[in-house]
Each structure stands twice: as structure tokens, then as C-alpha cells.
Amino acid sequence: MVITKIKINYYKNIKEPIVLEPHPVNIFIGQNNVGKSNFLDAIELALCDPEENSYLYYHKADVELELKFSEEEQRKYQLPDRQANFVLENGHRQLIFADRELPYNNALKKLLCSRVKRLNETALANFRQIENDFASLKHYQGAWGKFTQILHQHFPKIKAGENAMDVDYAHAGLYENDRRVTIDRLGSGFRRIFTILLYIIHPEYTVVMIDEPEIHLHPALVKKLLWAMENSQVGQIFFTTHSPLFITPITLPQVMRVVKDERSTRIFTLQENQYDYQRLLQELNADNLEMFFSDEVVLVEGISDRMLLRGLIDKFYKGDKDIKVVQTHGKGNMKIYLYLLNIFNIPFVIVLDRDALRTQHIQEIMTFLNIKIPVADESKLISELKRYNIHIFDNGSLEDNYPRRYQTEDSKSLSALRAANLLTAEEYKSAKMNNLRNIIEHL
């Protein structure tokens, strides 16, 4: 069983309809308390019995899932078709096929809920259940082979012993550097990744939901886990995360950014036909991918701009927003970043040298952002563009906007770094820095 479409009409702080077409891997990002886990909760609540503290939400929830069953599931449960709509509305469940509706009985409940696995901190500490699920892998030779293959591929110093399937989870036969060890003697990070890998490969679980899988994991392990998720899952994976390591040009279409405003929770995502993969591969790296987790992004042209703005924000910014400064490597590259920020609804500020006004790039940016300002005078245009969070240095370039005593002829970036580290509060308040101070005060 897999989920081909999710429609949440009402659940907790989701008060306006949200429709998703899930991928094999689905990544929910967003700030704390915006409701990322609510999407996992809604799926679990619809397909499984609510926990005691969820009954209030259960009786108010309005969730629809389009499901696709395997041929084996269709035969085993005598389903009239492989596709169906599952509806949870006001505490009532229905499984609707093209020509009939099935009552939600124990057999149907077993089919739906048995395919779902929620991995939160409580579930990851339930060693008895993990032990049972680990033992059940012996019934699936192909899955066990894949499990050990990936384990060996990503952890070459660790090998599964021949009798690993005949012992319990805590004492599975493993060898580390040819020395026999038990899983419970390995680090918490490896135990966590071992358990997650178990469930995303296990044939009995086709909808696996994970709360922040990166917890307790070294960055290198996060990358290995992402590879396993992308290449090893049996069904579908849904997970929430605060780690930019899960975001790559490949996974970007699988990312759903969750935002909460006064009215409801909303989701912003990228369609696969909306972007140029090769272009993103050129631009996105581990540093600027952090912009997807920021409250606001400052786009600058080069490395010296980024160094100085980053340093000034760290020292003098008084707000509580998480600000990310991203260098675009030139005016001509601004549009690709603006496109992504618009798609994912991330607020942004643009900082440009005055020479941008004498190129086609400023007009391209204005056209892309649908800015229409019938002003020919450069000074008036600079003033008007501030209303759209586009700041252009009216006196030239970055180097004209901080004290000369920090600037040497060795390199602009070293000069910017020197100023970022040594600039005093008195210098920051000086007229020389009006432009930069104005940018930071308006973040």
C-alpha cells in the first residue's frame, strides 16, 4: 500500500485545504511550532486508531487519502480494486472504491494500520517491538539481503554474522573490525540509523514516518541515511527535519516547506518540471542550502559582501529572525535564487552595487519580481526599490560603505573579513555605514 494523494481539509492548525501528491521520499521542513509533524500525525490518525490524547483531533479531523494497493494485498483482503479513497471525517472512516464502499472492519483496519510505522523517540526506544520486527526479516530473504548489503556498503568495518537472524535485536551477530559486538554496545547514532534502515527496508511497512531522523547522528551518518532512504525504501517515507544535509538538488522536489500564518498552515513545494537540475547542481551547496531553513535570506553578489554582511548581522542585528546571507556569484545568478525563494515562500532582501543599474540584470530582476517603476532617474529608482527589499549602494560598491582603515590591497574578501571581526560599535553608527546599517535595521 502506498499513498498517491493526500488532502487535509481540517486538522489541528490546518484550517484550509492542502493537497499533496507524495513522492517515495517526502521531506517536511520549517521553523519550530509551524506544524510539520501535523502532516505525519494526520496520516497516522487516519489509518490507525487514535491514541488517547488524539481523540479530540480525531473527531474533528477531515482527511482524505488516495491509496494504491499491491496485487498481493488485493488478493489477500479481497479488495474490488487496487485503488481507493480513504476518508476520515468527524470520527468516521470510509474506504471508497470505484463501484462500492467497504465498511471499516477489523480486517480493513489490519490492512491499513499494519502497513504504517511511525518512528518517534518513543518508538525508537521500544526495543521489544524493534526486536520482533528485526526477527521477522528472516521471512523475507530479499529484504534481509538488501539490509546487510547497505549495512556493509555504508559501514564497511561492520559485518553481519551468519547467525544474526537467529538472535534478538539487542544481541544481533555483528562484527566490527573482525571483533564480535552487539548492537546495544554500539553508539546511539549507529543504533538509530540501524533501526531506521530496518523499517524503511522491511516489506511489512510501506508507509514509514520519522520525526527528525538526524537526532544523535553525525553529519556523515545523515548523508549515508539519506542515500539509504533514496535507494532502499520499499514503499514511502515521510519525515520532518531541521537538517540541511537532507536537502540536495536531487531531493529538492521532495521538500515541502511548512509555513504557519494567522489563518492556517500552508505548504510550499517545487514541481519537478519547474526547475533545471543541472543549473541547481551548479549553484547549490551545503552552505547556501541552509537558506531553506531561514526566516529571511539576504542575497549578495560576492564573497566579500557575504563575509561583511554576515559579520555585521552577527554583531549588530537586534531581531530574533534567523538570517542567512547567500552569495550568488554575480548579478546574473540572482534569478535562480529568487525563483527558489519565491517557490518556497522565503522572505528575501537583495543587495547590489550601483553598477547594477547600468546592466540588464536589474531589469531582469524587476521583471521577474513583477516590479514596475516608471522612473528614469537612478537616485529615485534606488529609493523606490527599497520598498521591494532591493538595496542598491547609492555611492558605489561595498568598499565605499565601511571604513577604509580595514581595507588593504591584498584582497577584497580579506578586507571584508577584517572589518567583520574588528569593526567597532562607534564605527557601525557612523555616517560612513548608513547604507549597511539601514539594510540590517530593516531585516
C-alpha positions as CSV (number, residue, x, y, z in Angstrom):
1,M,0.0,0.0,0.0
2,V,1.2,3.5,-0.9
3,I,-0.4,6.9,-0.7
4,T,-0.8,8.6,-4.1
5,K,-2.6,11.7,-2.8
6,I,-3.2,13.5,0.5
7,K,-5.9,16.0,1.1
8,I,-6.2,17.6,4.5
9,N,-9.2,19.8,4.8
10,Y,-9.0,20.3,8.5
11,Y,-6.7,19.0,11.2
12,K,-5.2,21.0,14.2
13,N,-3.9,24.2,12.7
14,I,-4.5,23.1,9.1
15,K,-7.8,25.0,8.5
16,E,-7.6,25.5,4.8
17,P,-7.4,22.5,2.3
18,I,-3.9,21.3,1.5
19,V,-3.4,18.8,-1.3
20,L,-0.1,16.8,-1.7
21,E,1.0,14.2,-4.2
22,P,3.6,12.2,-2.2
23,H,6.9,11.0,-3.6
24,P,8.7,7.9,-2.5
25,V,10.6,10.1,-0.1
26,N,8.9,13.2,1.4
27,I,10.8,15.8,3.4
28,F,8.9,18.3,5.7
29,I,10.9,21.4,6.7
30,G,10.0,24.6,8.5
31,Q,10.6,26.5,11.7
32,N,9.7,25.2,15.1
33,N,6.0,25.1,16.0
34,V,4.7,25.6,12.5
35,G,3.1,22.2,12.3
36,K,5.5,19.9,10.4
37,S,4.6,16.9,12.4
38,N,0.9,17.5,12.0
39,F,1.1,16.1,8.5
40,L,2.6,12.9,9.8
41,D,0.0,12.9,12.6
42,A,-2.8,13.3,10.2
43,I,-1.7,10.3,8.1
44,E,-1.3,8.1,11.2
45,L,-4.5,9.3,12.8
46,A,-6.5,8.5,9.6
47,L,-5.1,5.0,9.1
48,C,-4.6,3.8,12.7
49,D,-6.6,4.1,15.9
50,P,-6.1,7.4,17.7
51,E,-4.1,7.5,20.9
52,E,-5.9,8.7,24.0
53,N,-4.6,12.2,23.7
54,S,-5.6,12.4,20.0
55,Y,-9.3,11.7,20.3
56,L,-10.3,15.3,20.2
57,Y,-8.5,15.9,16.9
58,Y,-9.8,12.5,15.6
59,H,-13.4,13.6,15.9
60,K,-12.8,16.9,14.2
61,A,-10.3,15.8,11.5
62,D,-11.2,15.9,7.8
63,V,-8.5,13.9,5.9
64,E,-8.7,12.1,2.5
65,L,-6.0,9.7,1.2
66,E,-5.8,8.2,-2.2
67,L,-4.4,4.7,-1.7
68,K,-2.9,2.2,-4.1
69,F,-2.7,-1.5,-3.0
70,S,-0.4,-4.2,-4.3
71,E,-1.8,-7.2,-6.1
72,E,-1.0,-9.4,-3.1
73,E,-3.0,-7.0,-0.8
74,Q,-5.9,-7.0,-3.2
75,R,-6.0,-10.8,-3.3
76,K,-5.4,-11.3,0.4
77,Y,-8.1,-8.9,1.5
78,Q,-10.4,-9.5,-1.4
79,L,-10.4,-5.8,-2.5
80,P,-12.6,-4.9,-5.5
81,D,-9.8,-2.7,-7.0
82,R,-6.2,-1.7,-6.3
83,Q,-7.1,2.0,-6.0
84,A,-9.4,3.5,-3.4
85,N,-10.1,6.7,-1.5
86,F,-9.8,6.6,2.3
87,V,-11.8,9.3,4.1
88,L,-11.7,10.3,7.8
89,E,-14.3,12.8,8.6
90,N,-15.6,13.7,12.0
91,G,-14.6,10.4,13.5
92,H,-16.0,8.2,10.7
93,R,-13.8,6.2,8.3
94,Q,-14.7,5.0,4.8
95,L,-12.8,3.1,2.2
96,I,-14.4,4.0,-1.2
97,F,-13.6,2.1,-4.4
98,A,-14.9,3.0,-7.8
99,D,-18.0,0.8,-7.6
100,R,-18.5,0.2,-3.9
101,E,-17.7,1.3,-0.3
102,L,-16.2,-1.1,2.3
103,P,-17.0,-0.8,6.0
104,Y,-14.1,-0.1,8.2
105,N,-13.9,-3.5,10.0
106,N,-11.1,-5.3,11.8
107,A,-9.7,-6.9,8.6
108,L,-9.5,-3.5,6.9
109,K,-8.1,-1.9,10.0
110,K,-5.4,-4.6,10.0
111,L,-4.6,-4.0,6.3
112,L,-4.2,-0.2,6.7
113,C,-2.6,0.2,10.1
114,S,-0.3,-2.7,9.8
115,R,1.4,-1.0,6.8
116,V,2.2,2.2,8.8
117,K,5.2,2.7,11.0
118,R,5.8,5.9,13.0
119,L,9.3,6.4,14.3
120,N,9.5,9.0,17.0
121,E,11.7,8.9,20.1
122,T,9.2,6.6,21.9
123,A,9.1,4.1,19.1
124,L,12.9,4.2,18.7
125,A,13.2,3.2,22.3
126,N,10.7,0.4,22.1
127,F,13.3,-2.4,21.9
128,R,10.8,-5.2,22.3
129,Q,8.9,-4.1,19.2
130,I,12.1,-3.5,17.2
131,E,13.3,-6.9,18.2
132,N,10.2,-8.5,16.9
133,D,10.3,-6.6,13.6
134,F,14.0,-7.4,13.2
135,A,13.3,-11.1,13.8
136,S,10.5,-11.0,11.2
137,L,13.0,-10.0,8.5
138,K,14.1,-13.7,8.3
139,H,10.9,-14.4,6.4
140,Y,12.0,-12.0,3.6
141,Q,15.3,-13.2,2.2
142,G,15.4,-10.4,-0.4
143,A,14.9,-7.7,2.2
144,W,17.4,-9.2,4.5
145,G,20.0,-9.3,1.7
146,K,19.3,-5.7,0.9
147,F,19.6,-4.8,4.6
148,T,23.0,-6.4,5.0
149,Q,24.2,-5.1,1.7
150,I,23.5,-1.5,2.6
151,L,24.9,-2.0,6.1
152,H,28.2,-3.3,4.6
153,Q,28.3,-0.6,1.9
154,H,27.9,2.3,4.3
155,F,29.7,0.8,7.3
156,P,32.4,-1.4,5.8
157,K,34.0,-2.1,9.2
158,I,30.8,-3.6,10.4
159,K,29.6,-7.0,9.1
160,A,26.6,-9.1,10.0
161,G,27.4,-12.5,11.3
162,E,25.8,-15.6,9.7
163,N,23.7,-16.2,12.8
164,A,22.4,-12.6,13.0
165,M,18.9,-13.7,12.1
166,D,18.8,-16.3,14.9
167,V,19.3,-13.9,17.8
168,D,17.4,-11.0,19.2
169,Y,17.8,-7.4,18.2
170,A,20.0,-6.3,21.1
171,H,22.4,-9.1,20.5
172,A,22.4,-9.4,16.7
173,G,25.6,-11.1,15.4
174,L,27.7,-8.2,14.2
175,Y,31.4,-7.8,13.8
176,E,33.3,-4.6,14.0
177,N,36.9,-4.8,12.7
178,D,36.6,-8.6,13.0
179,R,35.6,-8.3,16.7
180,R,32.2,-9.5,17.6
181,V,29.9,-6.8,19.0
182,T,26.3,-6.3,19.9
183,I,24.1,-3.5,18.7
184,D,23.5,-2.3,22.2
185,R,27.2,-1.7,22.6
186,L,27.4,0.5,19.5
187,G,26.9,4.2,19.6
188,S,23.4,5.7,19.8
189,G,23.9,7.2,16.3
190,F,24.6,3.8,14.7
191,R,21.8,2.1,16.6
192,R,19.4,4.8,15.4
193,I,20.4,4.5,11.7
194,F,20.3,0.7,12.0
195,T,16.7,0.8,13.3
196,I,15.6,3.4,10.7
197,L,17.2,1.3,7.9
198,L,15.3,-1.8,9.3
199,Y,11.9,-0.2,8.9
200,I,12.4,1.5,5.5
201,I,13.5,-1.8,4.0
202,H,11.0,-4.0,5.9
203,P,8.4,-5.3,3.4
204,E,5.6,-5.2,6.0
205,Y,5.9,-1.4,6.4
206,T,5.1,0.6,3.3
207,V,4.4,3.9,4.9
208,V,7.2,4.9,7.3
209,M,7.1,8.2,9.1
210,I,10.1,9.6,11.0
211,D,10.4,12.6,13.4
212,E,13.7,14.3,12.9
213,P,15.9,11.3,11.9
214,E,19.0,13.4,12.2
215,I,18.9,13.4,16.1
216,H,22.1,11.8,17.5
217,L,23.6,11.4,14.1
218,H,27.0,12.7,12.9
219,P,26.7,14.7,9.6
220,A,28.4,11.8,7.8
221,L,25.8,9.4,9.1
222,V,23.0,11.8,8.0
223,K,24.3,11.7,4.4
224,K,24.5,7.9,4.5
225,L,21.0,7.7,5.8
226,L,19.8,10.0,3.0
227,W,21.4,7.7,0.4
228,A,19.7,4.7,2.0
229,M,16.3,6.5,2.0
230,E,16.6,7.4,-1.6
231,N,17.7,4.0,-2.8
232,S,16.4,1.4,-0.4
233,Q,12.8,2.0,0.6
234,V,10.0,-0.5,0.0
235,G,7.2,2.0,0.0
236,Q,7.1,5.6,1.1
237,I,9.0,7.6,3.7
238,F,7.7,10.8,5.3
239,F,10.0,12.7,7.7
240,T,10.4,16.1,9.4
241,T,13.9,17.6,9.7
242,H,15.9,20.6,10.7
243,S,19.0,19.4,8.9
244,P,20.0,21.0,5.6
245,L,22.0,17.8,4.9
246,F,18.8,16.2,3.7
247,I,18.4,18.9,1.0
248,T,20.2,18.4,-2.3
249,P,19.4,19.3,-5.9
250,I,18.1,15.7,-6.3
251,T,15.8,15.8,-3.2
252,L,14.6,19.4,-3.7
253,P,11.3,18.4,-5.4
254,Q,10.6,16.1,-2.4
255,V,10.9,19.0,0.0
256,M,7.8,20.6,1.5
257,R,8.3,23.8,3.4
258,V,5.6,24.3,6.1
259,V,4.6,27.8,7.0
260,K,2.0,28.9,9.5
261,D,0.3,32.3,9.3
262,E,-2.8,33.8,11.1
263,R,-5.2,31.8,9.0
264,S,-3.8,28.3,8.6
265,T,-0.8,26.1,7.9
266,R,0.4,26.1,4.3
267,I,2.9,24.1,2.3
268,F,5.2,25.2,-0.5
269,T,6.9,22.8,-2.7
270,L,8.7,22.6,-6.1
271,Q,7.4,20.6,-9.0
272,E,10.0,18.5,-11.0
273,N,9.2,20.3,-14.2
274,Q,9.7,23.7,-12.6
275,Y,13.5,23.6,-12.3
276,D,16.7,22.9,-14.2
277,Y,18.5,20.2,-12.2
278,Q,21.9,20.9,-13.8
279,R,21.6,24.6,-13.0
280,L,20.8,23.9,-9.4
281,L,23.7,21.4,-9.2
282,Q,26.0,24.2,-10.2
283,E,24.6,26.7,-7.7
284,L,23.5,24.9,-4.6
285,N,26.0,23.7,-1.9
286,A,26.0,22.7,1.7
287,D,26.3,26.4,2.8
288,N,23.6,28.1,0.7
289,L,21.2,25.2,1.1
290,E,20.7,26.4,4.7
291,M,18.6,29.2,3.2
292,F,15.6,26.8,3.1
293,F,15.7,26.7,6.9
294,S,16.0,30.5,7.4
295,D,13.4,33.1,8.3
296,E,14.9,35.5,5.8
297,V,17.6,35.5,3.2
298,V,20.0,38.3,2.2
299,L,21.2,37.8,-1.4
300,V,24.5,39.4,-2.2
301,E,26.8,39.3,-5.2
302,G,30.2,38.0,-4.0
303,I,32.1,36.5,-1.1
304,S,33.3,39.9,0.4
305,D,29.7,41.0,0.5
306,R,28.7,37.8,2.3
307,M,31.6,38.0,4.8
308,L,30.9,41.6,5.8
309,L,27.1,41.3,6.0
310,R,27.3,38.1,7.9
311,G,29.7,39.6,10.4
312,L,27.6,42.7,10.8
313,I,24.4,40.8,11.4
314,D,26.1,38.6,13.9
315,K,27.4,41.6,15.9
316,F,24.7,44.2,15.5
317,Y,21.4,42.7,14.4
318,K,18.9,43.0,17.3
319,G,16.0,41.0,15.9
320,D,15.1,37.4,16.5
321,K,14.9,36.1,12.9
322,D,17.3,33.5,11.6
323,I,19.0,35.4,8.8
324,K,21.0,33.6,6.1
325,V,23.4,35.6,3.8
326,V,23.8,33.9,0.4
327,Q,26.3,34.9,-2.3
328,T,25.0,34.4,-5.8
329,H,28.4,34.8,-7.6
330,G,27.2,37.7,-9.6
331,K,24.1,39.7,-10.6
332,G,23.4,37.3,-13.4
333,N,22.8,34.5,-11.0
334,M,20.3,36.3,-8.8
335,K,17.2,34.9,-10.7
336,I,17.8,31.3,-9.8
337,Y,17.9,32.1,-6.1
338,L,14.9,34.4,-6.4
339,Y,13.0,31.7,-8.1
340,L,13.6,29.2,-5.3
341,L,12.9,31.7,-2.6
342,N,9.6,32.6,-4.2
343,I,8.6,29.0,-4.8
344,F,9.2,28.1,-1.1
345,N,7.8,31.4,0.2
346,I,11.0,32.5,1.9
347,P,11.3,36.3,2.5
348,F,14.4,37.9,1.0
349,V,16.5,41.1,0.7
350,I,18.7,41.8,-2.3
351,V,21.9,43.9,-2.0
352,L,23.6,45.2,-5.2
353,D,26.4,47.6,-6.2
354,R,25.3,50.7,-8.0
355,D,26.7,49.5,-11.3
356,A,23.8,47.0,-11.4
357,L,21.7,49.9,-12.7
358,R,23.8,50.1,-15.8
359,T,23.3,46.4,-16.8
360,Q,20.3,44.4,-18.0
361,H,20.4,42.4,-14.7
362,I,18.4,44.9,-12.7
363,Q,15.7,45.0,-15.3
364,E,15.6,41.2,-15.4
365,I,15.2,41.1,-11.6
366,M,12.5,43.7,-11.7
367,T,10.7,41.8,-14.5
368,F,11.0,38.6,-12.6
369,L,9.5,40.1,-9.4
370,N,6.9,42.0,-11.4
371,I,8.1,45.3,-10.3
372,K,7.0,48.2,-12.5
373,I,8.6,51.6,-11.6
374,P,8.4,54.2,-14.3
375,V,11.4,56.1,-13.0
376,A,14.4,57.0,-15.2
377,D,16.4,58.8,-12.6
378,E,18.9,56.4,-10.9
379,S,18.6,58.1,-7.4
380,K,14.8,57.9,-7.5
381,L,14.9,54.3,-8.7
382,I,17.3,53.3,-5.8
383,S,14.9,54.9,-3.4
384,E,11.8,53.2,-4.9
385,L,13.4,49.7,-5.0
386,K,13.9,49.8,-1.2
387,R,10.1,49.3,-0.9
388,Y,10.7,45.9,-2.6
389,N,13.6,45.0,-0.3
390,I,16.1,45.7,-3.1
391,H,19.0,47.7,-1.7
392,I,21.5,49.3,-4.1
393,F,24.5,51.1,-2.8
394,D,23.9,54.7,-3.9
395,N,27.5,55.6,-3.5
396,G,29.1,52.8,-5.5
397,S,30.1,49.4,-4.1
398,L,30.5,47.6,-0.7
399,E,34.0,49.0,-0.3
400,D,32.6,52.5,-0.3
401,N,30.4,51.7,2.7
402,Y,32.8,50.7,5.5
403,P,35.9,52.4,7.0
404,R,39.0,52.5,4.7
405,R,41.3,51.5,7.6
406,Y,40.1,47.9,7.3
407,Q,40.8,47.8,3.5
408,T,44.1,46.8,2.1
409,E,45.2,45.9,-1.4
410,D,45.7,42.2,-0.7
411,S,42.1,41.2,-1.4
412,K,38.6,42.5,-1.0
413,S,37.4,39.4,0.8
414,L,40.2,39.6,3.4
415,S,39.4,43.3,3.9
416,A,35.7,42.4,4.4
417,L,36.6,39.7,6.9
418,R,38.9,42.0,8.8
419,A,36.1,44.6,9.1
420,A,33.6,42.0,10.1
421,N,35.8,40.9,13.0
422,L,37.2,44.3,14.1
423,L,34.6,46.9,13.3
424,T,33.5,48.9,16.5
425,A,30.1,49.9,17.5
426,E,31.0,53.6,17.1
427,E,32.1,52.9,13.5
428,Y,28.9,51.0,12.8
429,K,26.9,54.0,13.9
430,S,28.9,56.4,11.7
431,A,27.6,58.1,8.6
432,K,30.1,56.0,6.5
433,M,28.0,52.9,7.3
434,N,24.5,54.4,6.8
435,N,23.7,52.1,3.9
436,L,24.8,48.8,5.5
437,R,23.2,49.9,8.9
438,N,19.9,50.7,7.1
439,I,19.9,47.2,5.5
440,I,20.4,45.4,8.8
441,E,17.9,47.6,10.7
442,H,15.2,46.7,8.2
443,L,15.7,42.9,8.4
